[in-house]
Amino acid sequence: MNPVNYLYLAALLFSIGAAGVLLRRNAIVVFMCVELMLNACNLAFVTFSRMHGNLDGQIIAFFTMVVAAAEVVVGLAIIVMIFRSRHSASVDDASLMKL
């Protein structure tokens, strides 16, 4: 399989994730789209790493996965707290949390 095909797939996944972040209002869906964008970046890192014959891109992808796991923990906690206080997971309601 040609590595360019993986880059096309990464670009498609990133575009779908960016469209989801920009168009959707539900916080859970926006959160999943951000994770989709991170996975697309990881796929591009690994593809470029394989094309150049070194492991740097794979190491960066590993650290990106670690950061994404920490983001999931913090992000879901914030979404749950917003849902408990507003009874909605809408992104528009999050702006009402300001003092």
N, C-alpha and C positions, 0 to 999 in steps of 0.2 A: 504494500500500500504506500502511496506517495505521501510524504510528510506534509505537502501542501494541502491535502485533503483534511488533515487534522487541524490545520490553521483555519481552513474554511469553516469547519465544524465549531472551532473555538469562537470565531467571529460571529457565527449564527447564534450560538448560545449566549454570547455577551450581548448581542442585539436584542434577543428575546428578554433577557434579564433587565436591560436598560429600559426597554419599552414597558415592562411590568412595573418598574420603579416609578416611571413617569406617569403612567396611566391609571394605576390601581389606587384605591383608597383604603383597602383593608391592610392593617399593619402586618398581619401574618403573611399575606401574599407578597407584600413589599419586602419583607424579611427573607422570604424564600427566593425572591428574584435577586437580591443582593448575594445570597449564597450561590445562585446559579452564575452570576457574574464572576465571583471568586473562582468557581470551578473552571470556567472558561479561561481565566488567566492562568490557572494551574496547568491546563491542557496545553496552552501556548508555551509556557515555560518548559514543560517536559518535551514538547516537540522541538523547540529550538535547541534544547540540551542534546537531544538525540541527533539532530542535524549536525551539530558542531562536535559531537563525540566526547563531551565531558559531562560531569555530574552536577555542575553548578545550578542548572535550571531545576533539576530534581530536588536539590537541597532547598532551594528557594520555595518550591512547591510544598515541600514538607513543612517548612516554617509557616507558610501561608495557611496550611491546614490547621496548624496549632493555634494560630491567631483566630482563624474562623471558628474553632471550637470554643475558644474563650468568648468570642463575640456572640455565639449562640446562647451561652449561659447568661450573659449580661442582657442581651437583647430580649430574650424570652422573659426574663424577670421584669424588665421594664414594661413589656407588653401586657403581662399578667397584672401588674399593678395599675396600669391605665385601665384595663378592662374591669378590674374590681371597683375602681372609683367612678368610672363613667358608664359602665355596663355597655360598652361599645369598643370595638377594636379598630375604629376608624382613625385614619391619620389626622383628619381635620380636628378631631376632639383632643388630640395631644397638645395643641396650641392653647387649649383652655386651662392647662395645668400651671400656667405662669401665675406669678403673684400679682 
